[in-house]
Amino acid sequence: MEPLAAFNHVSDEILTTANVFCNRPLPVFPRPTGQADVQTATSTTRPFALCVVLFGLSGCLIVETPSEADRPDDPAIDEPPVEATRADATADLVVPEAAVATPTGTTSPASPEVPSQSPNEAPGPSPTESVPIDVLDSPAVDETVTIGFLDRLRGSFRLDHSLHRKGVAKEIDWVARRPERLARRDRLLEYLPYLCEKVWDRGMPGEICLLPIVESRLDPFAFSPGGAVGLWQFIPATAKRFGLKIDWWVDERRDVVLATDAALNYLEVLHDLFGDWLLALAAYNWGEGRVSRALRRSGPDAGFFDIKVPRETAHYVDRLLAYSALFAQPASFGVELPLTNLETTSVAFAVVETGGQVDLARAAEALGCDLDEIYRRNPALNRWATHPEGPHRLLVSAASHTTAERALAQIPEDERIAWVRHLVVSGETLSEIAVAYRTSVATLQQANRLPGTLIRMGDYLLVPTTHRPLEDYARYSRPLAGRPAGVYVVKAGDTIWDIARLLGLKRQALMNANQIGPDDILKIGQRLSIPN
């Protein structure tokens, strides 16, 4: 075979192979007919064709032709489209295969004279050619990928769930037989989407979303024997350290928005301190000082499973890993999570500004909802009004966000809350003033910071008056709900243990009734509710 003929034969083989391999049409060049044409082909056509082949082979894995819906209306383009997909990845999100859409480039209808081309394409192909579109250089695709809530949660998991550990396996088995122990379904729908959004915003492992389930089963009124309160189970000292108010008006440990910010701030501090999420979780439960001392004993390179921790902390971390494994693959463990409709669930509530302190009954009227709806969505509130010092906002249904903010802003200033400045006259008692204003002695004591019931003639008392009878609020506000059997006034030297024994009560019952812990400091004159 002549050298030129051999060269032509090899070129044809390469062109055919490239066309099959890349599954797309290549430019068609006329065959040379004469010797002069052969020389021209040798010097121009074949090298050009080889360049096209090499270019095509190097790029055939990242290109795709327009889909049928996006093809120009040209009868000359009748080649089948190339099926290509691109994995869209983010730093912390793994998109399940079923949820990944195939990006499709778009082209404009070709002009009879000038072929359509993008700004990044070099001119060259004729209007009869199928123009490959480079996905990486194409304009932004309008089509969005919708990822279900649970898929996004699972995709954000980053910790090793340590399924080989006996403690983790035991927790999985326990919950598999009692899936309702995770949390009530209504609480999952109310709080879990919000918690996850806040965790994802900070780029933290998705397993942190499930920590309040371990802590409190998503109960904002959860109270532990150690005096921890709320979804994230803050003790008073840690709550105050991270800016949560605990006073007569509110207990912000029960505020899902403020407590979540505080908890995530604390976890980030712990992670920065230890450089390991499991150690940060252990410190959240056991205390950062104790974890630091345990690490010093075990060596600088020790991890959570290398240090000696109390049984409670070991179970705490194992439980979070077990819950995460169950959320990741419930079917693998024969578990049906109580989250049937959570695939498309969004955050259930929104934060609206009140413009200042407001009576909750008056706010309910403005919003067109029941008073119990206000208390249910705002479990941090202890009394009949928001805190006089703020934050001046309420949580409302997400569906009523816009109308709620407008309705609250339209409440007249003199209807928001009423305070009366009362002058104490000779012989007047605190209980008589309380009866006159349809309030309670405890309310007057707290509003005026009185240690006892002693008042003096000529003093002024600030008396808050409610929009409705006080009993209407007491039905809903947890600290006020129910009628106690009586009130005990703390004396010098009293302890929770002593008072409980004196009253014939269990210490835990007394602490629960007053939302105080065993290490809380009792003040002389403090009034404790005696539970029935």
C-alpha positions, 0 to 999 in steps of 0.5 A: 500500500502506498504511504499516502493511501496508508495514511488515508486508511489510518485516518479513516479508521481513527475518524470512524472510531472517534465518531463511535466513541463520542457518539456525535457527528464529525465535520464531513470533508470532500474526498480528494479526486486529483493529484493536486487535491491529494497534496492539498488534503495531505497538507491541510485536511488530514492534519486538521481532521486529526486535530478535530479527532484529538480535540473530540477525544479529549472532550467527549466526556464533558460535552453534550448535545442539545436535548430534543426539546432544545434543538434548533428546528433544522431537518439536517440535525437528526442525530440522537442526543448524547446522554450526559450527567454532571454531579453537582456537589457542595462542601457539605451536601451529598445529593442522592442519585435519584435527586440529581437532574441532568443539566441541559444546555440550550441553543437559539434557533439557527439562522439560515446564514449565520449559525447560533453560537455562544460567546465562549464558542469559536466560530467554525461549525456549519449550520448543519452540524450538531454543536456540542455544548460544554456544560462547564462553560454554558450559562446557568441552567434555569432548572433547579433540583428539588431535594427532599428534607430528609434527603438533605438531612441525610446528605449533611451527615458527616460523622462516623456512626460507629455501628460496630460499637455495642453501645450504638447497636444497643441504642439502635435496637432500643429505638427500633422497638420504640420509634415513638421515643424519638419525639412526638410527630407534632414536635418533629414537624414544628421544630426539626426543619428550623433546627436543621436550617440553622445547623446547615447555615453554619456548615456543621455536621447534620447529626447536630440537628438531632441533638435536641431529640437526644436532649429533650425529645424536642420538648421546650418544657423539658426539665432535668433533675440537674436543673437543665431546661428546654430543647437544648437543656441549658443549666442556668449558668451556661444559659447566662454565659451565652446571653439567655435571660431567666427572670420573672417574665421569661425563661429563654432556655425554652425559646427555640430561636434564642436557645438554638443560637446559644447552643450552636454558639456553644458547640462551635466554641467546644469544637474550636477548643477540642478540634473534634465533634465527638469531644465537643458533644461530650463536653456539651454533656459532661463539661469542657473542664472535665473533658480537658482533664480527661484528655490530659490524662489520656494524651494529646492525640486521644479521641472520644473513644480513648478517654474515660467518661461517665456512663451517662456521657457514653450513652449520650454520644452513642445515642446521637450516633444511633439516631443518626444511623436510623435517620440515614437508613431506617429501612436497614434497621426495620424502622419506620420513622414518624415523618411520613410527610416530612419530605417537603416540610418547611419551617413552620413558624416565623419571627415577627416584631411587636414594636414593644412590650405587648399584652398577649391577649391583645396580640392574639386579638390582633392576630385573629388567633387563640391565646393558647396559640401564642403560648404554644409557639412562644413557650419561653413566656412566663406571664401575660405579656412579652418582656418589657426589655425585649426582644420585642418579637413573637413567633407566629405561623409561617403562613401568616408572617406578613399579615401578622407583622402588620396587625401587631404594628397597628395595635394602638400604643395605649392598648399594648399594655397597661401599667398603673402607678399606685400610691400606698396609703395608710393601713393598705396591704399588698393583698388588698392592692392585688385584689383591687387590681385583679392580680396576685401578690406574687405579681406585685412582688415580682413587678416591684422586686419586693423580697416580702409583703412589707410595704410602706405608706407613701411608696409607689407600686407599679401595677401591671393590668391585664387585657383579660382576667388573669385566670385566662392567661394562667390556663396557658402559661406553663409556670402559671397553669394549674392551681398549686396547693399552696405557697412556701416562702423561703427562709434563711438556711432553707434548701430544696431538700429541707423544704421537700422533706418538710412539706412531705414532697419528693424533691423532684416534684418540688423542683418541677413545679418551680422550674429550679434545679438542685444547685440553684440558689434560693433567696430569702423571701422567694415564694415556691409553689407547692404542687398538689 
